[in-house]
């Protein structure tokens, strides 16, 4: 993300920040962007110590809902694709506000509004169906995105703005190793198989899942065939919403 434009981050006022905390930083992709835009130190925090090994700069292992920092320890506290994975995102935002002296920001997707364009005619419709089945079985609100402002207000923050940023994931020739591996997983149904438990946790029946997987594998074989002829192209657009609140 952010390789094409960082305009949606303008209200974070990164150039005026001396101390920034990136909560749920993972392997540090956003941490790097924050550091480049602010020019100052950025602390990365995550619950997974293995992921933190890939983050350059200062890191802390910790829980987003129990941050190991004093009140007002940072100018800005920010997270990316974290709140959608938490059962109580408001509790996390309240904790962000506690350790932030000025602003809190969340970069969250609406996974229910993802769109797919493909040279394989059946892929967009099948992708929508698979996503609908999967999201129905997920316990957290993975469509939070544009509604994050409501969470901020409930947590006592004054919302400054919400800006949209569309992440476009493009597959086109020449294909890299990831694209080839993904195509093979479609053709074998392996990708859907790994999601089976989550899908069946919703309203989807085993018969509906099996029917989807059969069509998914047929679609995957067409993808592989097109890739062998360097004819396959796919664009997935994931809408993210950058919500900024003042403490």
C-alpha positions in Angstrom: 0.0 0.0 0.0 0.8 3.7 -0.4 3.2 3.2 -3.3 1.0 5.3 -5.6 -0.2 8.0 -3.3 -0.1 9.0 0.3 -2.6 11.9 0.0 -5.2 10.0 2.2 -2.7 10.3 5.1 -2.5 14.1 5.0 -4.8 14.7 8.1 -2.4 12.6 10.3 -0.1 15.7 10.1 2.9 13.4 10.1 5.3 16.2 9.5 4.4 17.8 12.9 4.7 14.5 14.9 7.7 13.8 17.2 6.4 10.5 18.6 4.3 8.0 16.8 3.0 4.6 17.8 1.9 2.0 15.1 -0.3 -0.5 16.9 -0.6 -3.9 15.3 2.3 -3.1 13.1 2.9 -6.6 11.8 6.1 -6.7 9.8 6.2 -2.9 9.6 4.9 -1.9 6.2 3.0 1.1 7.6 5.7 1.8 10.2 8.1 2.4 7.3 5.7 4.8 5.6 5.1 6.7 8.9 8.8 7.1 9.4 9.4 8.3 5.9 6.6 10.9 6.1 7.4 12.1 9.6 11.1 11.9 9.6 11.0 11.0 13.3 11.0 7.9 15.5 8.0 5.5 15.1 7.5 2.7 17.6 5.9 -0.5 16.3 3.8 -2.6 18.6 2.4 -6.1 17.9 1.3 -9.1 19.9 3.3 -11.4 17.6 7.0 -11.4 18.4 7.9 -13.2 15.2 6.4 -10.5 13.1 8.3 -7.8 15.0 11.6 -9.4 14.0 11.1 -7.9 10.5 10.4 -4.3 11.7 13.2 -1.8 11.5 13.5 0.6 14.5 12.1 0.4 18.0 9.4 -2.3 18.7 7.4 -3.5 21.7 5.4 -6.6 22.1 2.0 -5.9 23.5 -1.8 -6.0 23.4 -3.7 -3.3 21.6 -6.3 -3.1 24.3 -3.7 -2.8 27.1 -0.9 -0.6 25.8 2.3 -0.7 27.9 2.8 3.1 27.8 2.0 6.1 30.0 -0.8 8.6 29.2 0.0 11.0 26.4 3.2 9.2 25.5 2.8 9.8 21.8 1.6 12.6 19.6 -0.2 10.2 17.3 -1.3 6.6 17.6 -2.3 4.8 14.4 -3.3 1.3 13.2 -3.8 -0.3 9.9 -6.2 -3.2 9.3 -6.3 -3.9 13.0 -9.8 -2.9 14.3 -11.5 -5.2 11.8 -9.9 -8.1 13.6 -10.8 -7.1 17.2 -14.0 -8.3 18.9 -14.2 -4.9 20.7 -12.6 -2.2 18.5 -13.9 0.6 20.7 -11.9 -0.7 23.6 -8.8 -0.5 21.5 -9.5 3.1 20.3 -10.1 4.2 23.9 -6.7 2.9 24.8 -5.2 4.6 21.7 -6.7 7.9 23.0 -5.2 7.3 26.4 -1.6 7.2 25.2 -2.1 9.9 22.5 -1.7 13.5 23.3 -3.1 14.8 20.1 -4.5 12.4 17.4 -5.6 8.9 16.7 -5.9 7.4 13.2 -7.2 4.1 11.9 -6.7 2.8 8.3 -9.3 0.2 8.0 -10.8 -1.7 4.9 -14.4 -2.5 4.0 -13.8 -6.1 3.0 -17.4 -6.4 1.9 -16.9 -3.8 -0.8 -13.9 -5.4 -2.5 -14.2 -5.6 -6.3 -12.5 -7.9 -8.8 -12.0 -7.5 -12.5 -10.6 -10.5 -14.5 -10.1 -11.8 -18.0 -11.6 -15.0 -16.6 -15.3 -14.3 -17.0 -16.5 -16.4 -14.0 -14.0 -15.1 -11.5 -15.6 -11.8 -10.4 -18.9 -13.4 -9.5 -17.3 -16.4 -7.8 -15.0 -14.1 -5.8 -18.1 -12.1 -4.6 -19.8 -15.3 -3.6 -16.7 -16.7 -1.8 -16.2 -13.4 0.0 -19.9 -13.3 1.1 -19.7 -16.9 2.4 -16.5 -16.2 4.3 -17.5 -12.8 5.8 -20.7 -14.4 7.1 -18.6 -16.8 9.2 -16.2 -14.2 10.6 -17.0 -13.1 14.1 -15.5 -9.6 13.9 -16.7 -6.7 11.8 -14.3 -6.9 8.8 -16.4 -4.4 6.9 -15.8 -1.7 9.5 -13.9 0.6 7.1 -16.1 3.7 6.5 -17.9 3.2 9.8 -14.8 3.6 11.9 -15.8 7.3 12.7 -18.7 5.9 14.8 -16.2 3.8 16.8 -14.1 6.9 17.3 -17.0 9.0 18.5 -18.1 6.2 20.9 -14.6 6.2 22.3 -14.8 9.9 23.0 -12.8 11.3 20.1 -13.7 14.2 17.9 -13.5 13.0 14.3 -11.4 15.2 12.1 -11.9 13.5 8.8 -12.4 10.2 6.9 -10.6 9.8 3.6 -10.8 6.9 1.2 -7.8 5.1 -0.3 -8.3 2.3 -2.8 -5.6 -0.4 -2.8 -5.3 -1.9 -6.3 -3.7 -5.4 -6.5 -2.8 -6.1 -10.1 -1.9 -9.5 -11.7 -0.5 -9.2 -15.2 2.3 -10.8 -17.3 5.1 -11.4 -16.6 3.8 -13.3 -13.5 5.7 -13.4 -10.3 6.0 -16.5 -8.1 3.1 -15.3 -5.8 0.7 -15.0 -8.8 1.6 -18.4 -10.1 1.2 -20.0 -6.6 -2.2 -18.3 -6.1 -3.4 -19.6 -9.5 -2.4 -23.1 -8.5 -4.3 -22.8 -5.2 -7.4 -21.8 -7.1 -7.1 -24.7 -9.5 -6.7 -27.2 -6.7 -9.3 -25.5 -4.4 -6.7 -25.3 -1.7 -7.4 -21.7 -0.9 -11.1 -22.3 -0.3 -10.3 -25.4 1.7 -8.3 -23.4 4.1 -11.3 -21.2 4.6 -13.8 -24.0 4.9 -14.2 -23.9 8.7 -14.8 -20.1 8.7 -17.3 -20.4 5.8 -19.3 -23.2 7.5 -19.4 -21.2 10.7 -21.9 -18.9 9.0 -25.1 -19.7 7.2 -23.5 -21.6 4.3 -24.3 -25.3 4.1 -21.7 -28.0 3.3 -23.5 -28.5 0.0 -23.3 -24.9 -1.0 -19.6 -24.9 0.0 -18.9 -28.0 -2.1 -20.7 -26.5 -5.1 -18.7 -23.3 -4.8 -15.4 -25.2 -4.5 -16.1 -27.2 -7.7 -16.8 -24.1 -9.7 -13.8 -22.4 -8.1 -11.5 -25.1 -9.2 -12.8 -25.0 -12.7 -12.3 -21.2 -12.7 -8.7 -21.8 -11.4 -7.9 -24.1 -14.2 -9.0 -21.4 -16.7 -6.7 -19.0 -14.9 -3.8 -21.4 -15.2 -4.5 -21.9 -18.9 -4.6 -18.1 -19.5 -1.4 -17.6 -17.6 0.4 -20.2 -19.7 -0.6 -18.0 -22.7 0.3 -14.8 -20.9 -3.3 -13.7 -21.3 -4.5 -13.6 -17.7 -5.1 -10.2 -16.0 -6.8 -9.5 -12.7 -7.4 -6.3 -10.7 -8.7 -6.4 -7.1 -9.6 -3.1 -5.5 -9.8 -3.0 -1.7 -11.3 0.2 -0.3 -9.6 1.5 2.8 -10.8 4.4 4.9 -8.4 6.6 6.9 -10.2 8.0 9.9 -8.5 10.6 12.0 -9.8 11.8 15.5 -8.6 14.4 17.9 -8.2 13.5 21.6 
